[in-house]
């Protein structure tokens, strides 16, 4: 395929206005003829020309090469192509061809790479280790189900009430009946001696497991009352977690002193976000005293709404949570959201909960969350409120909000392209209402923009189909109202129907182009991840003279990051403009979202 020409089967785009000299075209064609199978047949002429190539000339050749390869979109392996190029193009030629290249920036790029890869680390397929943990969790669940079903361990616990004592007696009779039935079925088949031995061993094993299980049980993965395992969600990259450093330090200090912090602030100011940020900081190892602790979030409404136990006469959900925590209670932090619900109206749960919150109590580490307005209910219960130390959560500032927005982009499944300064512009627009809470207001604007840039958006022809169909429906309604007397309306319907056929035919082609567009976007995401991985493999990036392995890896990164990825991104933007869809979040899209 000649320079500047695009195959008819692909999206016809305006090819970059690059005029290659005769020399450049020769190099271009020689590079295209490179193939992994014949690589060791060195093209000496190409090698010589690349050693002396001018920076602008190399940049133009690479841009044309990658643009054409992306356009062809058939059996093109970018990683193989980049590997071949990194073998034949000298490092100094690549560096000089990059506009604004500074060798001292590479160390910071490595930090950028670590941050990016850490942010998306848990969005890919689960690792072998994660699968093994999942199997172990399933095995633990099976063991607990068996022990709970037979409940032999309950017989060794003191009864909490007379009703509970009677229930234990009834349970003994039920188990005796169950084993009598099993014995009656097995003994005739296996014989008295063998059957009795098997049943005896099974009964003894279950009894032993029931007694020793509380002492060997691993850290819980779930708790009653619809608890959310925030530590697990953080490990899986489940949500954005950013907060003020001062607030996180204050919360951590209170927990380390054996007290319970209560986060208070206006609605939607980011109290839960601050708690999640603490979880992330604990997982990261920022607070050594809290290392290894797992965090579970429970909505207090689920505790208050739990029905009274017919065995104990009161709400026993707190006891169930405590029993589930078991020997690991000192390594578990409970986040009780909407904690004011425990004190509100006629709820008596606060009187039960405060004993769990005492020093040496069954809930050693608790974080309460409530709004400024609802905190009055907590304050009215003096004995309960004394268990907590207040931490005020305020609006995040500009820098903190933009950091949270950046993390939101990285954590989103789509990972949209963001134009320069757009996140700052979102913050500015979100501040138009001085009373709007941050970062929630800015996050909501960003999420609306991300939704607009998603796969389900309509192309220009798709929008025309909707508008055309609505117009036809309206005209038919008018025609029916006039009882068919308005011939002009009928004529207009016919014209619109003919147009609709054309729009639908074009829309079918658009859908294929849309699929290709988002496939290209997924390729860009993959290549971005690969480029960051590659730069981290360069061990001695600061040395003037690199060993062959590091030099090749650096060339591989620079070719991918500065040439291939930028060309691919340009292709994506051009295609989206042709289809009249949003693939990039820019200031115009933000205005459109807010004005719409």
N, C-alpha and C positions, 0 to 999 in steps of 0.2 A: 504494500500500500504506500503510495507516495505521500510526501509531506503535505499536510493541510487537507487531505481528503479523508472523509469519514464513510464507512460502509453504510449502505442503505438500511441494513438491519438494525443499526443502533440509533440512538437519539441524535439527530443532526444538531450539533452545537457549533457556535462560532469558535473556530480553532484559534488559539493564541496567535496574535499577529507577529510571528517571528519569521524573519527571512534568513534562512541558512545559506551561508556561502558555499561554494563548490567544495571547499576543503571540509567544512562542517558536515555537509551531506555525505561525503565519503566516510567520515568517521561514524556518522549516524548509521549508515547502512552496514558497516563492518561490525558495529556493536550489535545490531539486530541479528546478524548471522551467528552470533555466539550461541553455543548450545552446550549444556552440561556434558553431553556425550562426547563432544569433540573439543572440550576445553583445553586438553593437554596438547592439542595441535595449535601452538601459539601463533597468533597473528602478529608477527614481528613489526609489521608496518603500523598496525593499530597501536601496539605498545609504545613505539617510538613517538607517534603523533600525540598520544595522551600525556607523555612526559613533558611535552613542550606546549601543550594546548593553552590558549589564553583563557582566563577565568570566565569572561562573558561568553565566550564561545562554548565552553563546557556547560555552563548554566543553560544556554539555549538548547543544546543538544539533549541534555537530560530532561528538560521540560517537554520537549517534543517527543522524546522516547516514551516517557511515562504517560503523557496525555494520549498518545496513540495506543499504547498498550491498554490503558483503562477503557478507551472507547471501543476497542475491539472486543473486550470482555469475553474472550473465548480461550480457554486453556492457558490463561496467563497466570503464572505463579510469581507474584511480586517478590517473595522471599528468596526464591532461587535466582531471579534476575539481579536482585540487590547483592546477593552473595557473589555472583559472577563479576559484577561491576567493582565490588570492593577488592577483588583480586587484581584488577588490571589498571585502575585509576590511582595515581599517586596521591597520598594524603595531602601534601601541600597544595596540589591543584584543586582538590575538593574544598579545602579551607579557604583558599583565595576566591573561589567561585561563590561562596556564601556571603551575602550582603551583611555587613556589620558583625562578622564573625570575630569573637574574642576567646582566646584559649582559656582565659581565667574564668569565663562563664561556665565552663564544663562542670566544675565542682558543684556549683549551685544547681545545674541541670540534674545532677545526680540526686540532690536533695529533693528536687521537684519530682523526680522519677519515683523516689521512695514514697513520697506523700501520695502520689497518684495511685501507685500499685497497692498501697496500704488501704486506700479509700475504696478500691474496687475488688479487694482481695477475695471477699466472700460472695461475689456475685456470679462466679463461674460454677461449674459442676462440682459437687462435693468431692473432697479428696478421699483416698482410701482410709485415712485416719478418721475422717468424719463418718464414713460408713461403718467403721468398726465401733465407733462410739454409739452410733444409732442402734447397732445390733446389741451392744451391751445394755443400752437403755431398755430395749425391748425385753431382754432376758430378765432384767431387774423387775420390770413391770409384771412379767409372768410369775416370778417368785412371790412378789407382793400379793398378786391376785389369789394365788393358791393359799398363802398364809392367811389372808383376809377371809377367804371363803370358809376355811375350817376354824380360824380364829382361836386356836389353842392358846396363843399367847395371852389372850384376854383373861384366861382363867387365873393367871398369875398376878394380875393387877387387882388392887383393892376396889371394891364396888363404890361408885360415887353416890349411890342412893339405894333405898330399899327396892325401888322399882328395878334398878340396874342389877341388884343381887338376884331378884326373882328371874330376870331375863337370862342371867348366866346359868341358872338352874335349868331353865327351859332349853337353853342352847346345848347343855350337856345331854339332855334327853334326846334332842334332835340328832346330835352326832352319834349317840349310841344306836339310834334307829337306823341312821344312814349306814354305819359300818356293819350292822346286823344284816341289812339288805345286801350289801356288797359281799359279805361273807357267804350268805346263802346262795349267791350267784357263782362265786368262784370255787368254793369247796367241792361241789359235785364235779367240776371240770378238772381241777388240779389235784384233788385228793385232800384229805384232812391235814396231813402233816405238812405237805408242800404249800398248800393254800394258806394255812395258819402262819407259816413262816414268812411268806410274802406280805400278808396283811399286817403282821406284827412289825416287820421292818419298815413298811410304808408309814404306819401310824407313828412309830418311833421317830422316823426321819422328819415327818411333818411337825411333830411336837418339839423336837430339838431345834428345827429351823425357826419355829415360832418364838422360842425362848431366846436364841442367840442372834436372830436377825437384827433387832434394834441396836445391837452392839457392833455389827459388822456392815450394816447397811451403808452403801456409798452415798455421796452428796445427792440430795434430791434434785430432780429436774423439773418437778411441778409441785404445786401446793393447792389445797382446797380453795374455795371461794373464787374460782375463775382467775387464779393468779397468773400473771404474765412473767415469764422468765426473761427479764431484761438483759441479764448477763449473756444468755444464749443468743438473744437477738442481736446484741452488739457484736458478738463473735461471728455471727452470720452476716453482718453488714445490713441488719434489718432496718435501721433508721438513722437519721442525722442526729448527732449528739454534739452540741457546742454550747458553752455557757461562759459567763464571766469568771475569770480566774479567781478574783477576790471572793466571789460567792462560793465557788467550789472549795476553796481553801477553808472558808468558814464552816461549811457543812462538814468537811472531813475532820476538822479540829474538834467539833462537837461530838462526832461519832467516836473519835479516838479517846475522848475523855469519858466515854461511857454514858453520854447523854443522848437525847433524841432531838434532832433539829426539826423545826416545822417551817416550811417554805410558804411565805405570805407575799402576795402581790396582786395587782389588778388582773382581771380575767384576760386570758390569752397573752400574758406578758412573757410566757416561756418558763413557767415553774417546772412543768414536767420535762421540758427540754434541758433545764439545769440539772435535774435529777439524772436524766439519761447521760448528760455530759460527765457527771460524777462516775457513773458506771463505766463509761469509756476510759476515764482517767484511772480508775481502779484496775481495769483490765490491762491498761498500758503500763501500770506499775508506778504511777506518779505519787501514790500515797502508800509507802511500804507498810504502815501499820494496818492498812485495810487490804493488803494483798491476799488474794485467794478467796475473798468474800464474794458471795453470789447475791444478786439483787432480784427480788421479786416485787412486782407492782400489783396491788390489790385495790379495787375500788371499794371504799368503805361502805357504799350502798349495798354491795353484795354481802357484807358481813351483817349489816343492820337488817337486811331483808331476809336473812336466813331464818327459817322457821324454828320455833322452840322444839327442843328435844323431848320426846315423850318419855325418855329414860331418866333425864336429869331435871326436867321441869324448866329449863332455861335454854338460852341460845348457846349451843355447844360448838359453834363453828370455830371459835378461838382455840378451844381445846383440840379440835381436829387439826388446825393449822400447826399448833404446837407439837402434837404427836407426829405429824408428818416431818417437821423439822428435825425431830429426834436429837441425836448426839451432835448434829452439825449446827445447832441453833446459833452458836457463837460465830459461825462463819456465814450467817445469812442476814442480809439487811432487807427489811420489809419497807416498801414505800406504800403508805396508805393515802391514796388519793381521795380528795373530798372528805378529809378526816372530820370536818365539822358535822358530818352526818351522824357521827357517834354521839354527839351532844345535842342534836337538834330535836325539837318538839318532845315527844315522849320516849325517845330512844334511850334505853337503859344500858346500851352496850358500853358506854363510857365508863360506868362503874365497874364492869367486868374487865375492860381493857386496861384500866389504870393499874390493876394488880399485875398484869402481864408486863407492864412498862417499868415497874419498880426495879431498882438496882438488884441484880441477881435474879430478876424475873425471867419468864419464859420467852420474852421477846427482847433480847439484849440490844438490838440495833433496829430502830424504827425512824423513818423519815415521813413526817406528815406534810400534806400539801393542801392548802386552802386559799381562798381569795380574801382580800382585805375586808370585803363586806361580810363574808361568812365567818370570819375569824371571831366575831363577837360571840358566836355560840360556844366556841372553845373557851374564850375568856370568861364566860359566865359560869363555867364549871371549873372553879378555882383549883380543886384537887387534881383534876385532869390536866389543866393547862400548865401546872407546875412541873409536869413531867417533861415539858418541851422547852427548847431554847429557840427563840424566833430568829429567822433569817429572812430579811427583806430581799425580794427579787425584783429588780428594776429593769426598765427597758434597756436593751442592748444598744450600744453606740454604733456609729457608722462602720467602723472597722470590724467590730464583732458581728454585726448584721451581714456585712458582705462576706465574711468568712463562712457564716452559716449558709448563705446563698450558694457559695462555691461548693460546699459539701453537699448541698441539696442537688445540685447539678450532677455531681459525680455519683451520688447514690441513686439517682433516677435510672430507671431501666433504659430509657431512650438516650440519655446523655446528649442533649442537643448541642449544636454549635452555638457559641455565644460571641457576639461581636464585642470588640473592645469597649470598655466603659459602660456596658449595658447593665451589669449588676449594680454599679454605682448609680446609674440612672433609675433603676427600680427602687433603690433606697430613697433617692430624692423624691420620686413620685409618691412613695409610701408615706413620706413625712408631710404631705400636703394637709393631712388631718393631724393636727398637733396632739390630739388625744388618742390617736391610733397606737395600739400596743406593738412593740417590736421585740422579737423579730417576726412575730406571727403575720403581721400585715404584709411585710415584704415577701415572706415565704409564700403567702397565698397568691400574690401577684405573679411570682415566678412560676408557681405550679400551674396557674391558668395559661401562662405563656407556653409552658412545656406541653400542656394538653393541646394547644392550638398547633404545635409543631409535630404532633404525633401522626401515626400511620392512618388514622381514620378520617383525616381531613379531606375535603372535596377538592378536586381539580377545577379549573375554570369551566370545563365542559360539564362536570358534575353539578356545579352551581347553576349552570344554564338549564340543565335538565329539570332541576327543582323549580326554578323560576318559571320555566316554560310549562311544566305540569300544573303549577298553581294557576297560571294564567288560563290554561285550557279549562281547568275545573271552574274557574270564576265565570268564563264565557258560557259554559254549558249551563251554569246556574241561571244566567241571564236569559239564555235561549229557552230554558224550561219555563221561566217566569212569564215570558212573552208568548208561550205556547207555540214556539217555532216560527213566529211571524217575522222575526228579525233575520233576514237572509244575509245581511252583512256580517253578523256575528258568526253564522255558520261558515261563511267564507273565511273569516279570520281563524276559526278553529282548524280548518283544513290546512291553512298555511302553517300554523303553529305545529300541527301534527307532523307535517313534512319536515319542519326544522328539527323536531324532536327525534325523528329517525336518524338524522345526520348527527345530532349531538350524542345519541346513544352509541352509534358506530365509533365515533371519535373517542368516547368514554372508555370503550373496550381497549383501545390502543393506549389510552392514558393509564389505565390500571396496570398494564404491563410495564409501562415506563415508571410508574410509582413503585412497583415491586423492585425494579432494577435500581431505582433511586435509593430506597431504604436498604437494599442489599449493599450498595456502595457505602452507605453510612455505617453499616455494621462492619464492613471491611476496614473503614477508617478507624473505627473503635479498636478493632483487632490490631491494626498496624501501629496505632498509638501505643497500645500496651506492649507490643513487641519492641518498639523503638526504645521505650523506657527500660525494658528488661535488658536490651542490648547494651545501653550505656552503663548500666550497673556492672556489666561483665568486664569493663575496662578497669583493670586493677590499679595501674599506675598512671592515672590520667594527668597528674601534674608534672610528670617528668618530661624533659625536653626530648629525650630519645626513648621511644617506646619499643618494646619487644615486638616481634612480628605478630604474635597473637593479639596483643592489645591494639596495635596499629590497625589491623584488619577489622577488629570489632568496632573501633572508633569510626573508621570509614563507613562501615555498615550502618552505624547509627546515623551519621551525618547525611548519608544518601537517603535514608529512609525518612528522617525527620524533616530535613530541609528541602528535599526535592520531591520524593514520591508522595508523602502525606500532604504536602501543600498543593501538589497538582491534583490529587484525588479530591481534596476539599474544594478546590476551584471547580472541578467537574461537577461536584454535588450542588454547589451554589448555582451554576449555570443551568443545570437540569431543573432545579426547583423553580427558577425564574420562568423557564419555558412552560412549566406546568402550572405556574401561578399558585404554588403551595409554599408554606412556611417550613423551612428546614433549619433556618437560622433565627435565633432570638436576638432582635436588635431593638433600637429605640422606637422604631415605627411600629413594631409588633406590640411593644409594651403600651404605647399610646392607643393602639387599636383595641387592645384588651380592656383598658381602663375606660375608653370612650364608648365601647360597645355595650 
